[in-house]
């Protein structure tokens, strides 16, 4: 019985840290029409194609959405966003 109690105490800090890490903010990037399928980058890192809901850290973020129009040009949207803790924000 004593070993079970010790195991429970060892697992408690792990559970708390997982829950603390799971908290965060979500940025919802919406695209319509020809803009669907555009690449979404946060702070220069590719996150997926639009439309997309992204878990993001708190603070200033640089959102960039780009889509190739033809062989010579891209359509680019850039915006700096400030995110608070535990919020959901919609962009575009």
N, C-alpha and C positions, 0 to 999 in steps of 0.2 A: 504493500500500500504506500509506503514511503517513496518508492521510486516513481510511482505514478504522479504523486504530488510534486516532486522535483521536476519531472518532465513538463507538467502544466506550467510551472513557474518559468521554465526556460522558453516555452513557446509564447508566453504573453508578450514579451518585448517585440518579437517578430511580428505578431499580429498588429500591434500598435503601429509599427513602422510601415507595414504594408498599407494600412488605412490612411496614414498621413501622406504617403506617396500617391495614393489613389485620388486624393482631393486635388482639384486643379480647375482650369478653365477650358472652355471649348469655344473655338472660333468656327462659325458656320459660313462657308464660302459658297454663295449661290450664283449660278450662271444660267442664262437663258439663250435659246436659239443657237446661233453660230458659235457662241462662246462656250457651250458645253464641250467638255473634253480638254479644255485648256489646262496646262500644267500649273500647279499651285506650289509655290516655294515660300517657306518661312525662314527668314534670316539666311537666305541663300541655299537652303537645303530642300530638295524635292520631297513633297509630301503626298502627292497623288494628283488625280485629275478631277476637275470641277464637274459637278457639285461635290462638296466634301465637308465633313465635320471633322475638325482636327483638335486634339488635346494639345494645349499650348501652355508654356510657363507664364508666370506672372511677370509683368514689366513691359518694356518697349519691344515691339516686334516689327519687322519689315516684311510686309506681305507683297508678293509679286505673283501676278497671274499672267501667263503668256501663252499665245496660240499662234502657230504658223498660219499666215494668210495665204501666201504663195511662196514660190522659190526664192523671192527676193525680200520679203518683208514679214514681220511678226506684229501682232496686236499685243500691246503690253499695258497692264494696269499695275501701278505701284502705290502703296499706301503704308504709312507708318501708323501703327496702332498701339495704344496703351491698354494693357489687360490687367484687370484686378483679379483677386483671388476668388475662386469658386463662382465664376460667372459664365454665361453663355452670350456670345456676341455674334451678330450677323454682319457680314460684309458683302458689298457689291449689291 
